[in-house]
Amino acid sequence: MSLHSYNTSVTDPIEFGGEPAEASARLTGSVRSLTEAEVDALGAICDTTTDAEDRVKHGRDWWPLSLSWSLQNQVPQIPFAVCRPKNTSEVSSLLAYCNENRIPVTPSAGRSGVCGAAIPLAGGVALDMTAMQGIESVDEISGIVEALAGTFGPDVEEGARKHGLTIGHYPQSVAISTVGGWVACRGAGQYSTRYGKIEEMVHALEVVLADGTVVHTGGAPAGAVGPDISQLILGSEGTLGVITRVWLRAHPLPEVERRGAYVFANLSDGFEACRRIYRSGATPAVLRLYDGAESKRSHGGDGTNATLLVLDEGTEAIIDATMSTVHDICMSMGATVGDVALVEAWTHHRNDTSGLQALTRKGFVVDTMEIAANWSLLDSIVEAVETAMLAVPYARTATCHLSHSYIEGACVYFTFAANPPAEEFEKTYLALWEAGQTAALRAGANLSHHHGIGYSRSQFMGEALGNGLNVLRAVKKALDPNNILNPGKLGL
Ligand SMILES: Cc1cc2nc3c(=O)[nH]c(=O)nc-3n(C[C@H](O)[C@H](O)[C@H](O)COP(=O)(O)OP(=O)(O)OC[C@H]3O[C@@H](n4cnc5c(N)ncnc54)[C@H](O)[C@@H]3O)c2cc1C
């Protein structure tokens, strides 16, 4: 795959409706401001600014509801200062100072999150991790790449490739997200069926706790040394600690790549084929199944047919065996062979998000909701979610595709849109989420597969985790008793 065309920087999700420096905060609630002395103290620790435009830009991410607010020159919330530490020691000193002075700290990096996780709800400090970039070491024999947390996706992968290795983590947002953000949100790349989600890629972590303590986790291929602390930090969305350094597992660069496309009579047959493929031991890097509507939109289907795109890479004998197994299973399920050019088209357009911005500017509600569930539940979950979403006034479409497979189930990724009058925009957006997410949870899905919880999904954490949320709250209280780290997120 080609990485050369990507920018590696924070990218504005959409234009502001006025001067960014004059944008206002949309969310209400108590916000911690900083005294001049506090700003000076932070400035003595690391690069710190109170520049209005910089602060406003740290007040939003790619949460779709806030994109429409941006067009009205509003962001969810505005931090009082933006701090950019350059090393772990600066992060440690900054957190120790903020902890002592009860200053909220919201870590952020690419700000590509889609659930408002990086919004500084309580004001205070936006801790911008993007000054900590670079590959620090590569262990070619073991296949381990050490990256600073603020390193953007293409730089991580290129750092590995220089040593004949690949990480294989390609989220759609690869160009605008960082390794620390992937770990903090339990992200998934588009090749995850071969390389795994980020939680399977992490070998070790360096994390700074709220009081400034630096902790190292992991560091071995496997262990029985009590609960895995890396896994506690994975997905903590900046609420339990600041990730400063990540050691990632890397694979040999692939020798070959193979592609295939198949057309099924309907989505349910496609689900069954994916289940059989994965459970047979064939794990092609990409196994993406689109429902009738998405197939029609992207692959020229008839509105009912489901299209399966397959791509694998690795050692020739293994990849050929995988693709042959995929072919046999698809044929046994009554599929027809599709045009392999569809996979080529997908590889070219898979990171294009222009449709989101264009529809937002036209006043459409548009968003996505990804969940994971067991194979036996997928058909009923799709039915429940789409029925619930389409019952919301002004809803126009609710479609889905399967994007990541596992031995016992898969991730189903819904895309929905509505066309309400301007005054009903926010109500419609929230109603679609309420309807879709509640239907998914009640039908047996989890709350999120890889986008995380952030701010927008916090309200569903009680239903999703039950008593488990109390365990998470107890951990939060133990690690961050003053609640300075990203307060108001993850349902905490
Ligand atoms: C167009 C588009 C496509 C996307 N596609 C995918 C996809 O395919 N797969 C996927 O998994 N996600 C995807 N996402 C979501 C998003 O890119 C991921 O959640 C990503 O991991 C966020 O990384 P970031 O560096 O942008 O983090 P940010 O958005 O800046 O932060 C996200 C959260 O992580 C925390 N955080 C960030 N850095 C650190 C750190 N160093 N230490 C502690 N906490 C930290 C923040 O506090 C916040 O809670 C997509 C987003 C967009 C806009």
The ligand as an SDF file (V2000), in Angstrom:
LIG
                    3D

 53 58  0  0  0  0  0  0  0  0999 V2000
  -12.3270   10.0300    8.7000 C   0  0  0  0  0  0  0  0  0  0  0  0
  -12.0570    9.2180    9.9290 C   0  0  0  0  0  0  0  0  0  0  0  0
  -11.8900    7.8610    9.8220 C   0  0  0  0  0  0  0  0  0  0  0  0
  -11.6100    7.0980   10.9450 C   0  0  0  0  0  0  0  0  0  0  0  0
  -11.3630    5.7730   10.7960 N   0  0  0  0  0  0  0  0  0  0  0  0
  -10.9960    5.0290   11.8540 C   0  0  0  0  0  0  0  0  0  0  0  0
  -10.6500    3.6670   11.6860 C   0  0  0  0  0  0  0  0  0  0  0  0
  -10.6360    3.1300   10.5820 O   0  0  0  0  0  0  0  0  0  0  0  0
  -10.3100    2.9710   12.7860 N   0  0  0  0  0  0  0  0  0  0  0  0
  -10.2640    3.5460   14.0150 C   0  0  0  0  0  0  0  0  0  0  0  0
   -9.9240    2.8640   14.9750 O   0  0  0  0  0  0  0  0  0  0  0  0
  -10.6170    4.8340   14.1990 N   0  0  0  0  0  0  0  0  0  0  0  0
  -10.9510    5.5930   13.1580 C   0  0  0  0  0  0  0  0  0  0  0  0
  -11.2770    6.9120   13.3280 N   0  0  0  0  0  0  0  0  0  0  0  0
  -11.2940    7.4970   14.6730 C   0  0  0  0  0  0  0  0  0  0  0  0
   -9.9540    8.1180   15.1430 C   0  0  0  0  0  0  0  0  0  0  0  0
   -9.0990    8.3630   14.0590 O   0  0  0  0  0  0  0  0  0  0  0  0
   -9.2750    7.1860   16.1260 C   0  0  0  0  0  0  0  0  0  0  0  0
  -10.0340    7.1250   17.3090 O   0  0  0  0  0  0  0  0  0  0  0  0
   -7.8380    7.5620   16.4880 C   0  0  0  0  0  0  0  0  0  0  0  0
   -7.2790    6.4840   17.1970 O   0  0  0  0  0  0  0  0  0  0  0  0
   -7.6930    8.8430   17.2950 C   0  0  0  0  0  0  0  0  0  0  0  0
   -6.3170    9.2040   17.3220 O   0  0  0  0  0  0  0  0  0  0  0  0
   -5.8900   10.7230   17.4930 P   0  0  0  0  0  0  0  0  0  0  0  0
   -4.4000   10.7640   17.5320 O   0  0  0  0  0  0  0  0  0  0  0  0
   -6.5340   11.5630   16.4750 O   0  0  0  0  0  0  0  0  0  0  0  0
   -6.4700   11.0280   18.9440 O   0  0  0  0  0  0  0  0  0  0  0  0
   -7.3900   12.2520   19.4430 P   0  0  0  0  0  0  0  0  0  0  0  0
   -8.6400   12.3160   18.6460 O   0  0  0  0  0  0  0  0  0  0  0  0
   -6.5930   13.4840   19.5590 O   0  0  0  0  0  0  0  0  0  0  0  0
   -7.7550   11.7310   20.9100 O   0  0  0  0  0  0  0  0  0  0  0  0
   -8.6380   10.6530   21.0510 C   0  0  0  0  0  0  0  0  0  0  0  0
   -8.6610   10.2210   22.5250 C   0  0  0  0  0  0  0  0  0  0  0  0
   -7.3880    9.6880   22.8710 O   0  0  0  0  0  0  0  0  0  0  0  0
   -6.8190   10.4150   23.9470 C   0  0  0  0  0  0  0  0  0  0  0  0
   -5.3920   10.5060   23.6740 N   0  0  0  0  0  0  0  0  0  0  0  0
   -4.7710   10.8970   22.5290 C   0  0  0  0  0  0  0  0  0  0  0  0
   -3.4450   10.7820   22.6610 N   0  0  0  0  0  0  0  0  0  0  0  0
   -3.2230   10.3170   23.9060 C   0  0  0  0  0  0  0  0  0  0  0  0
   -2.0480    9.9910   24.6600 C   0  0  0  0  0  0  0  0  0  0  0  0
   -0.8450   10.1010   24.1220 N   0  0  0  0  0  0  0  0  0  0  0  0
   -2.2030    9.5350   25.9110 N   0  0  0  0  0  0  0  0  0  0  0  0
   -3.4300    9.3830   26.4610 C   0  0  0  0  0  0  0  0  0  0  0  0
   -4.5620    9.6740   25.8140 N   0  0  0  0  0  0  0  0  0  0  0  0
   -4.4590   10.1320   24.5550 C   0  0  0  0  0  0  0  0  0  0  0  0
   -7.5340   11.7560   23.9790 C   0  0  0  0  0  0  0  0  0  0  0  0
   -7.5880   12.2750   25.2840 O   0  0  0  0  0  0  0  0  0  0  0  0
   -8.9210   11.3450   23.5090 C   0  0  0  0  0  0  0  0  0  0  0  0
   -9.6340   10.8300   24.6020 O   0  0  0  0  0  0  0  0  0  0  0  0
  -11.5530    7.7100   12.2170 C   0  0  0  0  0  0  0  0  0  0  0  0
  -11.7310    9.0910   12.3160 C   0  0  0  0  0  0  0  0  0  0  0  0
  -11.9740    9.8340   11.1880 C   0  0  0  0  0  0  0  0  0  0  0  0
  -12.1300   11.3200   11.3080 C   0  0  0  0  0  0  0  0  0  0  0  0
  1  2  1  0
  2  3  1  0
  2 52  2  0
  3  4  2  0
  4  5  1  0
  4 50  1  0
  5  6  2  0
  6  7  1  0
  6 13  1  0
  7  8  2  0
  7  9  1  0
  9 10  1  0
 10 11  2  0
 10 12  1  0
 12 13  2  0
 13 14  1  0
 14 15  1  0
 14 50  1  0
 15 16  1  0
 16 17  1  0
 16 18  1  0
 18 19  1  0
 18 20  1  0
 20 21  1  0
 20 22  1  0
 22 23  1  0
 23 24  1  0
 24 25  2  0
 24 26  1  0
 24 27  1  0
 27 28  1  0
 28 29  2  0
 28 30  1  0
 28 31  1  0
 31 32  1  0
 32 33  1  0
 33 34  1  0
 33 48  1  0
 34 35  1  0
 35 36  1  0
 35 46  1  0
 36 37  1  0
 36 45  1  0
 37 38  2  0
 38 39  1  0
 39 40  1  0
 39 45  2  0
 40 41  1  0
 40 42  2  0
 42 43  1  0
 43 44  2  0
 44 45  1  0
 46 47  1  0
 46 48  1  0
 48 49  1  0
 50 51  2  0
 51 52  1  0
 52 53  1  0
M  END
$$$$
